Amino acid sequence: DPTLFSNPPPVTTGEEMVELVCFITGFTPATVEIEWLVDGVSGLLVATQTSPSPEEGANTFSATSRTNVSNVDWLEGKTFTCQVKHPASGTILQDHARFC
């Protein structure tokens, strides 16, 4: 089953955009579906993701997904969720990031 964690961005008030990064590790086979949600709503963010790549010394794969959100949305405290579906295992995982 995949393992998921996100990397909350540093708080910067001078930047217009904040990058959110989601790391997915330890899954096989290599097919995963990654989606970003804003306050539980899908389809609002455009993300780029790496193709799943083999993890060194293991028979599993890893991938990374990145998206940019406006600094205004981040500072307002909206919840950004990286949701990963791994069809082969039926697993759906979520990790959340928000300004505190």
Secondary structure by P-SEA (a helix, b strand, c coil): cbbbbbbbccccccccbbbbbbbbccccccbbbbbbbcccccccbbbbbcccccccccccccbbbbbbbbaaaaaabbbbbbbbbbccccbbbbbbbbcc
